[in-house]
Amino acid sequence: MSKTSQQNTTTDANRASVIHTQAHTSGLQQVPQLMPVSPGGGGKAVPPSRQGKKNSFVDRNSNEYRQRRERNNMAVKKSRLKSKQKAQDTLQKVNQLKDENERLEAKIKLLTKELSVLKDLFLEHAHNLADNVHPVDTETTTTYPKNNGQ
């Protein structure tokens, strides 16, 4: 098997060198490699959306230009209005949540005080019950059978 190869170098529209390599009798197809033309890496890559457009002179007095500018100005106003409204809505929601938070914290304080009072009442009541109940001593208590008059 001989492995002779042939290289061809061309320059494409983006000023990049393309090296085409053909390997004979190897049965493998090789992919072209992109290499920059200048040693420093070349210029910027042009996005596909801008490749077909040229930096042509725009007539600012044309009707088409005026319509595009008017549409753009309306879109900008709409976007800014929407952004301002969103900021106001967010601020309103923040204030609403702050008020609700304060209300809930006050409720927590009130319920904590109520719980403390109820605990104290319960403990006092339980202590009083414990003091009033005397344990019955079963060893000293003797039960006598009743005499039915005998």
CORLINTA-V718923 format. One record per pair of residues at least 24 apart in sequence whose ideal C-beta (glycine too) atoms are under 10 Angstrom apart, sorted by the first residue. I is the first residue (numbers start at 0). J is the second residue. Records with the same first field share a line. If there is no record, write none. Layout:
I=J + J
//
This chain:
0=24 + 25 + 26
1=25
4=29
7=31
8=34
10=34 + 36
11=36
12=45 + 50
13=41 + 42 + 43 + 44 + 45 + 50
14=41 + 42 + 45
15=41 + 42 + 44
16=41
//
